[in-house]
Amino acid sequence: MPNGDWNAVPNWLFEGSRLKIFFLTSLLLVVADQITKQLALFHLAAGPITLLPFLSLHLTCNTGAAFSMLQGYSWLFSIVAFFFSGYFCYRIWHLTRGAFLEGWSYALILSGAVGNLLDRLTHGCVIDFVHFHYLSFGFPVFNLADTCITLGAAGWIVLMYRDYTRERT
């Protein structure tokens, strides 16, 4: 994209107002998430693996929400993920040309929601395995889908802030 022109996107990515690239990205991220989780299930069943002094792979089964809150409500989060997935598909479908940060944010959140929903439907819980820790501090164990949701939400917050500042001026 020359000179940062976000509108210089090939026409084959568009069909009306629908941006295929965001659906394709979501699909690829869901596949990557599911592959990493299957690898974790296979290789971490015997126990955690320390990669670095602050990073280990530790298999967990999360029946709650982010940071293992509300454990045991996997059915509720499955319903929520299903409806949010539909909402973000709708939002992507109706994007206008050049709405790239919005599209990437929605695509990331969609892929994370679908990846974790697939876990809940097939395993009854979300498979988490990445664990950052230092001395007595341990960040909650997470996965690629969680990372996608976090990055997408960060993009969405940037968009809301941008819109808020535009309205105030």
C-alpha positions as CSV (number, residue, x, y, z in Angstrom):
1,M,0.0,0.0,0.0
2,P,1.9,3.0,-1.2
3,N,2.3,6.0,1.1
4,G,0.1,4.4,3.7
5,D,-3.0,4.6,1.5
6,W,-5.3,2.1,3.1
7,N,-7.8,2.4,0.3
8,A,-5.3,0.9,-2.2
9,V,-6.6,-2.6,-1.6
10,P,-7.1,-5.0,-4.5
11,N,-10.7,-5.1,-5.7
12,W,-10.9,-8.9,-5.5
13,L,-11.0,-8.6,-1.7
14,F,-14.3,-6.8,-1.9
15,E,-17.7,-7.9,-2.9
16,G,-20.0,-5.0,-2.3
17,S,-19.2,-3.8,1.2
18,R,-18.0,-7.2,2.4
19,L,-14.3,-7.5,3.0
20,K,-13.3,-11.1,2.4
21,I,-9.8,-10.7,3.8
22,F,-11.2,-10.4,7.3
23,F,-13.2,-13.6,7.1
24,L,-10.2,-15.4,5.6
25,T,-8.0,-14.0,8.4
26,S,-10.5,-15.2,11.0
27,L,-10.6,-18.7,9.5
28,L,-6.8,-19.0,9.4
29,L,-6.5,-17.9,13.0
30,V,-9.2,-20.3,14.1
31,V,-7.3,-23.1,12.3
32,A,-4.0,-22.0,13.9
33,D,-5.6,-21.9,17.3
34,Q,-7.1,-25.4,17.0
35,I,-3.8,-26.8,15.7
36,T,-1.8,-25.3,18.7
37,K,-4.4,-26.7,21.1
38,Q,-4.2,-30.2,19.6
39,L,-0.4,-30.0,19.9
40,A,-0.7,-28.9,23.5
41,L,-3.1,-31.8,24.3
42,F,-0.7,-34.2,22.7
43,H,2.6,-32.9,24.0
44,L,1.7,-31.5,27.4
45,A,-0.4,-34.4,28.8
46,A,2.6,-35.7,30.6
47,G,3.3,-32.4,32.3
48,P,4.4,-28.8,31.8
49,I,7.4,-27.9,29.7
50,T,9.7,-24.9,30.7
51,L,10.9,-23.0,27.6
52,L,12.4,-20.0,29.4
53,P,12.8,-19.0,33.0
54,F,9.6,-16.9,32.6
55,L,7.7,-19.0,30.1
56,S,6.3,-22.5,30.3
57,L,3.7,-24.5,28.5
58,H,1.2,-25.8,31.0
59,L,-2.0,-27.6,29.9
60,T,-5.2,-26.4,31.7
61,C,-8.9,-26.9,31.0
62,N,-10.7,-23.6,31.7
63,T,-14.5,-23.9,32.2
64,G,-14.8,-20.2,33.0
65,A,-14.2,-16.9,31.4
66,A,-11.0,-14.9,31.0
67,F,-8.5,-15.4,33.9
68,S,-10.6,-18.5,34.9
69,M,-13.4,-16.4,36.4
70,L,-16.8,-17.9,36.9
71,Q,-15.6,-21.5,36.6
72,G,-18.3,-24.1,35.7
73,Y,-20.3,-21.8,33.4
74,S,-19.0,-23.1,30.1
75,W,-22.5,-23.5,28.8
76,L,-23.2,-19.8,29.4
77,F,-20.0,-18.7,27.7
78,S,-20.8,-21.0,24.7
79,I,-24.0,-19.1,24.2
80,V,-22.4,-15.7,24.6
81,A,-19.6,-16.7,22.2
82,F,-22.1,-17.9,19.6
83,F,-24.0,-14.6,19.7
84,F,-20.9,-12.5,19.7
85,S,-19.6,-14.5,16.7
86,G,-22.8,-13.7,14.8
87,Y,-22.5,-10.0,15.8
88,F,-18.9,-9.7,14.5
89,C,-19.7,-11.5,11.3
90,Y,-22.5,-9.0,10.8
91,R,-20.1,-6.1,11.5
92,I,-17.5,-7.4,9.1
93,W,-20.1,-8.1,6.4
94,H,-21.2,-4.4,6.6
95,L,-17.8,-2.8,6.7
96,T,-17.1,0.1,4.4
97,R,-14.0,0.3,2.2
98,G,-11.0,1.5,4.1
99,A,-12.2,0.5,7.6
100,F,-9.1,-1.6,8.3
101,L,-8.6,-1.2,12.0
102,E,-12.3,-1.9,12.6
103,G,-12.1,-4.9,10.3
104,W,-9.0,-6.3,11.9
105,S,-10.4,-5.8,15.4
106,Y,-13.6,-7.6,14.5
107,A,-11.7,-10.4,12.7
108,L,-9.4,-11.0,15.7
109,I,-12.3,-11.0,18.2
110,L,-14.3,-13.3,15.9
111,S,-11.5,-15.8,15.5
112,G,-10.9,-15.9,19.3
113,A,-14.5,-16.3,20.1
114,V,-14.9,-19.1,17.5
115,G,-11.7,-20.9,18.6
116,N,-12.7,-21.0,22.2
117,L,-16.3,-21.9,21.4
118,L,-15.1,-24.9,19.4
119,D,-13.1,-26.0,22.5
120,R,-16.2,-25.6,24.7
121,L,-18.3,-27.7,22.3
122,T,-15.7,-30.4,21.8
123,H,-13.9,-30.6,25.1
124,G,-16.3,-29.0,27.6
125,C,-13.7,-26.4,28.4
126,V,-11.2,-24.0,26.8
127,I,-7.7,-25.5,26.3
128,D,-5.1,-23.1,27.7
129,F,-1.4,-23.7,27.7
130,V,0.8,-20.6,27.6
131,H,2.0,-19.5,31.0
132,F,4.2,-16.4,31.7
133,H,5.5,-16.3,35.3
134,Y,8.3,-14.6,37.3
135,L,9.2,-15.6,40.8
136,S,5.9,-15.8,42.7
137,F,3.9,-13.9,40.0
138,G,2.1,-16.0,37.4
139,F,0.0,-14.5,34.6
140,P,-3.1,-16.6,33.9
141,V,-2.6,-19.4,31.4
142,F,-3.9,-18.5,27.9
143,N,-4.0,-19.6,24.3
144,L,-3.9,-18.1,20.8
145,A,-7.7,-17.4,20.8
146,D,-7.3,-15.4,24.0
147,T,-4.5,-13.4,22.4
148,C,-6.7,-12.6,19.4
149,I,-9.6,-11.5,21.6
150,T,-7.2,-9.2,23.6
151,L,-5.6,-7.7,20.5
152,G,-9.0,-7.2,18.8
153,A,-10.5,-5.6,21.9
154,A,-7.4,-3.3,22.1
155,G,-8.1,-2.2,18.5
156,W,-11.7,-1.7,19.3
157,I,-10.8,0.5,22.2
158,V,-8.5,2.6,20.0
159,L,-11.4,3.0,17.5
160,M,-13.8,4.1,20.3
161,Y,-11.3,6.6,21.6
162,R,-10.7,7.9,18.1
163,D,-14.4,8.3,17.5
164,Y,-14.9,10.0,20.9
165,T,-12.1,12.5,20.2
166,R,-13.5,13.3,16.8
167,E,-16.9,14.0,18.3
168,R,-15.5,16.3,20.8
169,T,-13.7,18.5,18.3
